[in-house]
Amino acid sequence: MNFRSLRPGKPHLLCFLLGPVSACGFAPLGLWPLTLAAFGGFLWMVREADGLRAALARGWWFGLGQFVLGLNWIATAFTYQAAMPAWLGWIAVVLLSLYLAVYPAIAAGLAWGLGRRSGMAFALLFGAAWIISEWLRATMFTGFAWNPLGVIWVGTPLAMVARFIGTYGLSGLSVALVGAAVPLAEAARRRKLTRAAVATLAIAATALILLPLAVRSQPGNDAGRPLIRIVQPNIGQEDKYSAELAARNFARLAALSGQPGAEPRLLMWPEAAVLDYIEEEPWTRARLASLLGPRDMLLTGGTALEYDPTGHVVAARNSLFAIDFFARILGRYDKAHLVPYGEYLPMRPILSAIGLSRLAPGDLDFWPGPGAETLAVPGFGKVGIQICYEIIFSGQVVDRANRPAFLFNPSNDAWFGAWGPPQHLAQARLRAIEEGLPVIRSTPTGISALIDADGRLIAHLPWRKAGAIDARLPRAAAPTPFARYGNVLPLLLAGLLALLAFAPRIKAR
């Protein structure tokens, strides 16, 4: 790309302004009609571009505007790290957005280059290219899958389509339908839309509305289902690592965990809830076990240490521990998708020399785990663990060879302001829909939640409020098509949309 083509002009400015409007459909605003309208204007602007460079530039400016607003919560994280000035947070948001905007530019360039001569072909190709671009964004350079377009449908019946085509497919289908509205309206105005085309569109629209309703799981009788307790202590990031408040913080977790009863309970604590080293310190395990009944289990976030052959600590792991009444560790999961600059500092010798540090306190970088894993928790079945933002990676949250009965997503959203937690929750709900599995979230300050296999919120605790959720574990649904085949399905949909776009040309030849 010739970067001179990115210079602001009226078309570029308009695309840049449409970007934040499109971000209004994401949580916490949820104004999805604005998102659709903004995408309609954006697609029109791209098709009207007078060259490939102009189309790429318009996609880039649109993406920049969308990401700067949608990712504003990242700036809040810098206010909790004394080693970095708060204003650097907004620099980080802009710099990240400058990179992420490349992916909408790729989609715009592909659609313009291959389909600009036909409005319908352009819409279909833009949908296909959007699927590819979101999938690439989630996989390139460790991936950053936050706020895919399809997440705007969470809470509506249309979100259930993700069971068949995944989140990226839902995003691409949304783009294609928005783009097709203009040529369809124009064809109808000119009365060149055949009756067969009208009937086909009517059937497709009806199916799109009714199919998600038909595939919703039927609520089952929860009697006899395992009892769970989700704890949200409302411990802010500014208090979490304070030595003076350590006793108070643990007391709050302990009090909200309640008293053991006659029935076994599965207690669920947030990410990094325990700051002491669980594996190295028997007294820490004993203190945790004292909160449990004989058949209770605790799932809690903590830190594991890695040693070199000489016994020196060389790294840490962001881990989840399963602990029983006898203070035994019955399982451990290590987070695989680590946050650059949050949990490790890339190019540490260079960046630390100029005074930068990672956002999470500590001198040790975290090492990644092997990936999605299922733990067997005695008395409660198989649980899949995804720590914090790992849950946003569509198609990467379940060990398909050992399908769990539910997913547990311990998180720490305490440093992501008012916008980060509801966006995180919305994406966890999409994972429940895609995989047909309940998802349970426990966070220090919210939003902790119990989500059923259809993505419905069974119970949740508001942001910045301490509390606990007592509930029965919802049942898993049968494996969905997406649970069986993963992101092969949205990529196949991208191919189908492209084939439909090129079909008239193939027929003409």
C-alpha positions as CSV (number, residue, x, y, z in Angstrom):
1,M,0.0,0.0,0.0
2,N,1.2,3.5,-0.8
3,F,0.7,5.3,2.5
4,R,0.2,8.6,0.8
5,S,-3.2,7.2,-0.1
6,L,-4.1,7.2,3.6
7,R,-4.0,10.9,3.8
8,P,-7.2,12.4,5.2
9,G,-9.7,13.5,2.6
10,K,-13.5,13.8,2.6
11,P,-14.1,10.1,1.7
12,H,-11.5,9.0,4.2
13,L,-12.9,11.3,6.9
14,L,-16.4,10.0,6.3
15,C,-15.2,6.4,6.6
16,F,-13.3,7.3,9.8
17,L,-16.5,8.8,11.3
18,L,-18.5,5.8,10.3
19,G,-16.1,3.6,12.2
20,P,-17.1,4.8,15.7
21,V,-20.8,4.7,14.7
22,S,-20.3,1.0,13.8
23,A,-18.8,0.3,17.2
24,C,-22.0,1.5,18.9
25,G,-23.5,-2.0,18.3
26,F,-21.0,-3.6,20.7
27,A,-21.6,-3.8,24.4
28,P,-22.2,-1.8,26.5
29,L,-24.2,0.3,24.1
30,G,-25.8,-2.5,22.0
31,L,-27.1,-0.1,19.3
32,W,-26.8,-2.7,16.5
33,P,-29.1,-0.7,14.1
34,L,-26.4,2.0,14.1
35,T,-23.8,-0.7,13.3
36,L,-25.8,-1.9,10.3
37,A,-26.3,1.6,9.0
38,A,-22.7,2.4,9.4
39,F,-21.6,-0.7,7.5
40,G,-24.1,0.2,4.8
41,G,-22.5,3.6,4.3
42,F,-19.0,2.1,4.6
43,L,-19.6,-0.6,1.9
44,W,-21.1,2.1,-0.4
45,M,-18.0,4.3,0.1
46,V,-15.7,1.4,-0.7
47,R,-17.5,0.4,-3.9
48,E,-17.4,4.1,-5.0
49,A,-13.6,4.2,-4.6
50,D,-11.8,5.1,-7.8
51,G,-8.9,2.7,-7.3
52,L,-7.6,-0.2,-5.2
53,R,-5.5,2.1,-3.1
54,A,-8.5,4.3,-2.3
55,A,-10.6,1.2,-1.4
56,L,-7.8,0.0,0.9
57,A,-7.5,3.4,2.5
58,R,-11.2,3.7,3.2
59,G,-11.2,0.3,4.8
60,W,-8.3,1.2,6.9
61,W,-9.8,4.5,8.1
62,F,-13.1,2.8,8.9
63,G,-11.3,0.2,11.0
64,L,-9.2,2.8,12.8
65,G,-12.4,4.6,13.9
66,Q,-14.1,1.5,15.0
67,F,-11.2,0.1,17.0
68,V,-10.3,3.3,18.7
69,L,-13.8,3.6,20.2
70,G,-14.4,-0.1,20.7
71,L,-11.1,-0.7,22.5
72,N,-11.1,2.4,24.7
73,W,-11.1,0.2,27.7
74,I,-7.5,-0.7,27.1
75,A,-6.5,2.8,28.1
76,T,-7.9,2.2,31.6
77,A,-5.4,-0.6,32.2
78,F,-2.5,1.8,32.2
79,T,-3.9,3.8,35.1
80,Y,-3.1,0.8,37.4
81,Q,0.6,0.6,36.5
82,A,2.7,3.3,38.3
83,A,5.7,2.6,36.0
84,M,3.8,3.9,33.0
85,P,2.0,7.3,32.6
86,A,-1.8,7.1,32.2
87,W,-1.7,9.0,28.9
88,L,0.3,6.1,27.4
89,G,-2.9,4.1,27.6
90,W,-4.5,6.1,24.8
91,I,-1.3,5.9,22.8
92,A,-1.5,2.1,23.1
93,V,-5.1,2.2,22.0
94,V,-4.3,4.2,18.9
95,L,-1.2,2.2,18.0
96,L,-3.1,-1.1,18.3
97,S,-5.9,0.3,16.2
98,L,-3.5,1.4,13.5
99,Y,-2.5,-2.2,13.2
100,L,-5.9,-3.8,13.5
101,A,-7.3,-1.5,10.9
102,V,-5.3,-3.4,8.3
103,Y,-7.8,-6.2,8.4
104,P,-10.9,-4.2,7.4
105,A,-8.6,-2.7,4.7
106,I,-7.9,-6.2,3.4
107,A,-11.6,-7.0,3.2
108,A,-12.3,-3.7,1.4
109,G,-9.5,-4.2,-1.1
110,L,-10.5,-7.8,-1.9
111,A,-14.2,-6.9,-2.4
112,W,-13.4,-3.9,-4.6
113,G,-10.8,-5.6,-6.6
114,L,-12.9,-8.7,-7.4
115,G,-16.5,-7.5,-7.3
116,R,-16.9,-3.8,-7.9
117,R,-18.7,-4.2,-11.3
118,S,-21.8,-5.8,-9.7
119,G,-23.5,-4.7,-6.6
120,M,-24.6,-8.2,-5.6
121,A,-21.2,-9.7,-6.3
122,F,-19.5,-6.9,-4.3
123,A,-21.8,-7.6,-1.3
124,L,-21.2,-11.3,-1.4
125,L,-17.4,-10.9,-1.8
126,F,-17.3,-8.4,1.0
127,G,-19.0,-10.9,3.3
128,A,-16.5,-13.6,2.2
129,A,-13.5,-11.3,2.7
130,W,-14.8,-10.1,6.1
131,I,-14.8,-13.7,7.3
132,I,-11.3,-14.2,6.1
133,S,-10.1,-10.9,7.7
134,E,-11.7,-11.6,11.1
135,W,-10.2,-15.1,11.1
136,L,-6.8,-13.7,10.2
137,R,-7.1,-11.1,12.9
138,A,-7.7,-13.9,15.4
139,T,-4.7,-15.9,14.4
140,M,-1.9,-13.7,13.1
141,F,0.8,-12.6,15.6
142,T,-0.8,-14.5,18.5
143,G,-4.2,-13.1,17.4
144,F,-6.5,-10.4,18.8
145,A,-10.1,-11.5,18.2
146,W,-11.9,-8.9,20.3
147,N,-15.2,-7.5,19.1
148,P,-16.0,-9.5,15.9
149,L,-19.0,-8.0,14.1
150,G,-21.2,-11.1,14.9
151,V,-21.1,-10.3,18.6
152,I,-23.7,-7.5,18.0
153,W,-26.3,-10.2,17.7
154,V,-25.8,-11.6,21.2
155,G,-29.1,-11.5,23.0
156,T,-31.1,-11.8,19.8
157,P,-32.3,-15.0,18.0
158,L,-29.9,-14.4,15.2
159,A,-26.9,-15.2,17.4
160,M,-28.0,-18.8,17.3
161,V,-26.9,-19.0,13.6
162,A,-23.3,-19.2,15.1
163,R,-24.0,-22.8,16.0
164,F,-23.8,-23.6,12.3
165,I,-21.3,-21.1,10.9
166,G,-19.5,-19.8,13.9
167,T,-18.9,-16.2,14.9
168,Y,-16.8,-15.3,11.8
169,G,-19.5,-16.7,9.6
170,L,-22.1,-14.7,11.4
171,S,-20.0,-11.6,10.9
172,G,-19.6,-12.2,7.2
173,L,-23.2,-13.1,6.6
174,S,-24.2,-9.8,8.3
175,V,-21.9,-7.8,6.0
176,A,-23.2,-9.6,2.9
177,L,-26.8,-9.0,3.8
178,V,-26.2,-5.3,4.5
179,G,-24.3,-5.0,1.3
180,A,-27.1,-6.8,-0.7
181,A,-29.8,-4.4,0.5
182,V,-28.8,-1.7,-1.9
183,P,-28.7,-3.7,-5.2
184,L,-31.9,-5.6,-4.2
185,A,-33.7,-2.3,-3.5
186,E,-32.4,-0.9,-6.8
187,A,-33.5,-4.0,-8.7
188,A,-36.9,-3.9,-7.1
189,R,-37.3,-0.2,-8.0
190,R,-36.4,-1.0,-11.6
191,R,-38.7,-4.1,-11.5
192,K,-35.9,-6.3,-12.6
193,L,-36.1,-8.5,-9.6
194,T,-37.8,-11.7,-10.8
195,R,-40.5,-13.5,-8.8
196,A,-38.2,-16.4,-8.2
197,A,-35.6,-14.1,-6.7
198,V,-38.2,-12.4,-4.5
199,A,-39.5,-15.8,-3.3
200,T,-35.9,-17.0,-2.6
201,L,-35.1,-14.0,-0.6
202,A,-38.4,-14.3,1.3
203,I,-37.7,-17.9,2.2
204,A,-34.1,-17.1,3.2
205,A,-35.2,-14.2,5.4
206,T,-37.8,-16.4,7.1
207,A,-35.3,-19.2,7.6
208,L,-32.8,-16.8,9.1
209,I,-35.4,-15.6,11.6
210,L,-37.1,-19.0,12.5
211,L,-34.1,-21.3,12.4
212,P,-32.4,-19.9,15.4
213,L,-35.7,-20.2,17.4
214,A,-36.0,-23.8,16.3
215,V,-32.6,-24.9,17.5
216,R,-32.8,-23.5,21.0
217,S,-32.3,-26.2,23.6
218,Q,-35.4,-27.1,25.6
219,P,-35.0,-26.2,29.3
220,G,-34.5,-29.4,31.3
221,N,-35.2,-30.3,34.9
222,D,-32.2,-29.1,36.9
223,A,-33.1,-31.3,39.9
224,G,-30.1,-33.4,40.9
225,R,-27.7,-31.3,38.8
226,P,-24.4,-30.3,40.6
227,L,-24.6,-27.3,42.9
228,I,-22.2,-24.5,42.0
229,R,-21.3,-21.2,43.7
230,I,-19.7,-18.4,41.8
231,V,-17.8,-15.8,43.9
232,Q,-17.3,-12.1,43.0
233,P,-15.4,-10.4,45.8
234,N,-15.4,-6.9,44.3
235,I,-11.6,-6.4,44.8
236,G,-10.4,-3.7,42.6
237,Q,-7.1,-3.8,40.7
238,E,-5.8,-1.0,42.9
239,D,-6.3,-3.2,46.0
240,K,-5.5,-6.7,44.6
241,Y,-1.8,-6.7,45.1
242,S,-1.7,-4.6,48.2
243,A,0.2,-6.4,51.0
244,E,-1.8,-4.4,53.6
245,L,-5.1,-5.5,52.2
246,A,-4.2,-9.2,51.6
247,A,-5.9,-10.4,54.8
248,R,-9.0,-8.4,54.0
249,N,-9.2,-9.6,50.5
250,F,-8.9,-13.3,51.5
251,A,-11.5,-12.8,54.2
252,R,-13.9,-11.4,51.6
253,L,-13.4,-14.4,49.3
254,A,-13.9,-16.7,52.2
255,A,-17.0,-15.0,53.5
256,L,-18.6,-15.1,50.0
257,S,-17.8,-18.7,49.6
258,G,-20.4,-19.6,52.3
259,Q,-20.5,-22.6,54.6
260,P,-20.3,-26.2,53.5
261,G,-23.7,-28.0,53.5
262,A,-25.0,-31.5,53.1
263,E,-24.7,-31.3,49.3
264,P,-21.4,-31.1,47.4
265,R,-20.6,-27.7,46.0
266,L,-18.2,-26.5,43.3
267,L,-16.8,-23.2,44.4
268,M,-15.5,-20.9,41.6
269,W,-13.1,-18.1,42.3
270,P,-11.7,-15.5,39.8
271,E,-8.4,-15.4,37.9
272,A,-5.4,-15.0,40.1
273,A,-7.6,-14.9,43.2
274,V,-4.9,-16.5,45.3
275,L,-1.6,-14.5,45.3
276,D,0.3,-17.1,47.5
277,Y,2.0,-19.9,45.7
278,I,-0.4,-22.8,45.9
279,E,2.0,-25.6,44.8
280,E,4.9,-24.4,47.0
281,E,3.1,-23.5,50.2
282,P,1.1,-26.3,52.0
283,W,-0.4,-23.8,54.4
284,T,-2.0,-22.0,51.5
285,R,-3.6,-25.2,50.3
286,A,-4.7,-26.0,53.9
287,R,-6.3,-22.5,54.3
288,L,-8.2,-23.0,51.0
289,A,-9.3,-26.5,52.0
290,S,-10.7,-25.2,55.3
291,L,-13.4,-23.5,53.4
292,L,-14.6,-26.8,51.8
293,G,-16.9,-29.6,52.9
294,P,-15.8,-33.2,52.5
295,R,-17.2,-33.5,49.0
296,D,-16.7,-29.8,47.9
297,M,-14.2,-28.7,45.2
298,L,-12.6,-25.3,44.6
299,L,-11.5,-24.0,41.2
300,T,-9.3,-20.9,41.7
301,G,-6.9,-18.9,39.8
302,G,-3.3,-18.7,41.0
303,T,0.3,-18.5,39.9
304,A,2.5,-21.5,39.2
305,L,6.3,-21.2,39.1
306,E,8.7,-22.7,36.6
307,Y,12.3,-23.6,37.6
308,D,15.5,-24.2,35.7
309,P,17.6,-27.4,36.3
310,T,19.5,-25.6,39.1
311,G,16.3,-24.8,41.0
312,H,16.1,-21.1,40.2
313,V,12.7,-19.6,39.3
314,V,12.8,-18.6,35.6
315,A,9.1,-17.9,34.7
316,A,5.5,-18.1,35.9
317,R,2.3,-19.5,34.7
318,N,-1.2,-18.0,34.9
319,S,-3.0,-21.1,36.2
320,L,-6.2,-22.6,37.4
321,F,-6.0,-25.1,40.3
322,A,-8.6,-27.7,41.3
323,I,-8.4,-28.3,45.1
324,D,-10.3,-30.7,47.3
325,F,-11.2,-31.0,51.0
326,F,-7.9,-32.8,51.7
327,A,-5.8,-29.8,50.3
328,R,-4.8,-31.9,47.3
329,I,-4.3,-30.3,43.9
330,L,-6.3,-32.6,41.6
331,G,-5.7,-30.6,38.4
332,R,-4.0,-27.6,36.9
333,Y,-4.6,-25.6,33.7
334,D,-2.1,-23.1,32.4
335,K,-3.3,-20.2,30.3
336,A,-2.2,-20.5,26.6
337,H,-3.2,-17.2,25.1
338,L,-1.2,-14.7,27.0
339,V,-1.6,-10.9,26.7
340,P,1.4,-9.1,25.2
341,Y,2.5,-6.3,27.5
342,G,0.0,-7.5,30.1
343,E,1.5,-10.9,31.0
344,Y,4.8,-10.7,29.3
345,L,7.0,-8.0,27.8
346,P,8.0,-8.6,24.2
347,M,11.6,-7.6,23.4
348,R,12.2,-7.3,27.2
349,P,15.9,-6.3,27.0
350,I,15.1,-3.3,24.8
351,L,11.7,-2.2,26.3
352,S,12.8,-2.5,29.9
353,A,15.9,-0.5,29.1
354,I,13.7,2.5,28.2
355,G,11.6,2.2,31.3
356,L,8.6,0.1,30.1
357,S,7.2,-2.8,32.0
358,R,4.4,-5.2,31.7
359,L,1.0,-4.2,33.1
360,A,0.7,-7.1,35.5
361,P,2.9,-6.6,38.6
362,G,6.0,-8.8,38.9
363,D,9.5,-9.2,37.4
364,L,8.8,-12.7,35.9
365,D,7.3,-13.1,32.5
366,F,4.5,-15.6,32.1
367,W,5.0,-18.7,29.9
368,P,2.0,-20.0,27.9
369,G,0.4,-23.4,28.4
370,P,-0.3,-26.0,25.7
371,G,-3.9,-24.9,24.8
372,A,-7.5,-26.0,25.4
373,E,-7.7,-28.7,28.0
374,T,-10.4,-30.6,29.9
375,L,-10.0,-31.3,33.6
376,A,-11.9,-34.1,35.4
377,V,-13.3,-32.7,38.6
378,P,-14.5,-35.5,40.9
379,G,-18.2,-35.2,41.6
380,F,-18.8,-32.5,39.0
381,G,-17.7,-34.0,35.7
382,K,-15.5,-32.6,33.0
383,V,-14.7,-28.9,32.9
384,G,-13.0,-27.0,30.1
385,I,-10.9,-24.0,31.3
386,Q,-10.3,-20.8,29.5
387,I,-8.6,-18.1,31.6
388,C,-9.7,-14.5,31.0
389,Y,-9.5,-13.3,27.3
390,E,-8.8,-16.8,26.0
391,I,-12.6,-17.1,25.8
392,I,-12.7,-14.7,22.9
393,F,-11.0,-17.0,20.4
394,S,-13.8,-18.7,18.4
395,G,-13.0,-22.4,17.7
396,Q,-10.1,-22.6,20.1
397,V,-11.8,-23.0,23.5
398,V,-12.6,-26.7,23.7
399,D,-10.4,-29.8,23.5
400,R,-12.5,-31.6,20.8
401,A,-11.0,-34.9,21.6
402,N,-12.2,-34.7,25.3
403,R,-15.4,-32.6,25.2
404,P,-16.2,-31.0,28.6
405,A,-19.7,-30.7,30.2
406,F,-19.2,-26.9,30.7
407,L,-16.6,-24.1,30.4
408,F,-15.2,-22.2,33.3
409,N,-13.8,-18.7,32.4
410,P,-12.1,-17.2,35.5
411,S,-11.2,-13.6,34.6
412,N,-9.8,-10.4,35.9
413,D,-11.6,-7.5,34.2
414,A,-11.0,-5.2,37.1
415,W,-8.6,-3.0,35.2
416,F,-10.7,-2.6,32.0
417,G,-13.1,0.1,32.9
418,A,-16.8,0.1,32.2
419,W,-16.6,-1.1,28.5
420,G,-14.3,-4.1,28.8
421,P,-16.4,-6.3,31.1
422,P,-19.7,-6.3,29.1
423,Q,-17.8,-6.8,25.9
424,H,-16.0,-9.8,27.4
425,L,-19.3,-11.2,28.7
426,A,-20.9,-10.9,25.2
427,Q,-18.1,-12.9,23.6
428,A,-18.4,-15.6,26.3
429,R,-22.0,-15.9,25.5
430,L,-21.1,-16.5,21.8
431,R,-18.8,-19.3,22.8
432,A,-21.6,-21.0,24.7
433,I,-23.8,-20.8,21.6
434,E,-21.1,-22.0,19.2
435,E,-20.1,-25.0,21.4
436,G,-23.5,-25.8,22.9
437,L,-21.9,-25.7,26.4
438,P,-22.7,-23.7,29.5
439,V,-20.1,-21.0,30.4
440,I,-19.4,-19.9,33.9
441,R,-17.5,-16.7,34.6
442,S,-16.0,-15.6,37.9
443,T,-14.3,-12.2,38.0
444,P,-13.1,-9.9,40.9
445,T,-15.3,-6.9,40.1
446,G,-17.7,-8.3,37.5
447,I,-19.4,-9.2,35.3
448,S,-19.6,-12.8,36.8
449,A,-22.2,-14.9,35.2
450,L,-23.9,-18.2,34.6
451,I,-24.6,-18.7,30.9
452,D,-26.6,-21.7,29.5
453,A,-25.8,-23.6,26.3
454,D,-28.0,-21.2,24.3
455,G,-26.0,-18.2,25.5
456,R,-28.8,-17.0,27.8
457,L,-27.8,-15.3,31.0
458,I,-29.2,-17.5,33.8
459,A,-27.8,-15.3,36.5
460,H,-25.1,-12.6,36.8
461,L,-23.6,-10.1,39.2
462,P,-23.4,-6.5,38.2
463,W,-20.1,-4.7,37.7
464,R,-18.5,-3.3,40.9
465,K,-20.8,-5.3,43.3
466,A,-19.7,-8.1,45.7
467,G,-21.8,-11.2,45.8
468,A,-22.2,-14.9,45.0
469,I,-24.4,-16.9,42.7
470,D,-25.8,-20.2,43.9
471,A,-27.2,-22.3,41.1
472,R,-27.5,-25.7,39.5
473,L,-25.1,-26.4,36.7
474,P,-27.0,-26.1,33.4
475,R,-27.0,-29.1,31.0
476,A,-24.8,-29.1,27.9
477,A,-26.6,-29.4,24.5
478,A,-25.7,-31.9,21.9
479,P,-22.5,-31.0,20.0
480,T,-23.3,-28.3,17.5
481,P,-22.1,-28.4,13.9
482,F,-19.5,-25.8,14.9
483,A,-18.5,-27.9,17.9
484,R,-17.7,-30.7,15.5
485,Y,-15.9,-28.9,12.7
486,G,-14.9,-25.5,14.1
487,N,-13.7,-22.7,11.9
488,V,-13.8,-25.0,8.8
489,L,-17.4,-24.0,8.6
490,P,-17.1,-20.2,8.3
491,L,-14.2,-20.6,5.9
492,L,-16.4,-22.9,3.8
493,L,-19.1,-20.2,4.0
494,A,-16.6,-17.7,2.7
495,G,-15.9,-20.0,-0.3
496,L,-19.7,-20.4,-0.9
497,L,-20.3,-16.6,-0.9
498,A,-17.4,-16.1,-3.3
499,L,-18.8,-18.9,-5.6
500,L,-22.2,-17.2,-5.6
501,A,-20.5,-13.9,-6.5
502,F,-18.7,-15.4,-9.4
503,A,-21.6,-17.7,-10.6
504,P,-23.0,-15.2,-13.1
505,R,-19.6,-14.7,-14.8
506,I,-19.0,-18.5,-14.9
507,K,-22.5,-19.0,-16.4
508,A,-21.9,-16.2,-19.0
509,R,-18.7,-17.9,-20.1
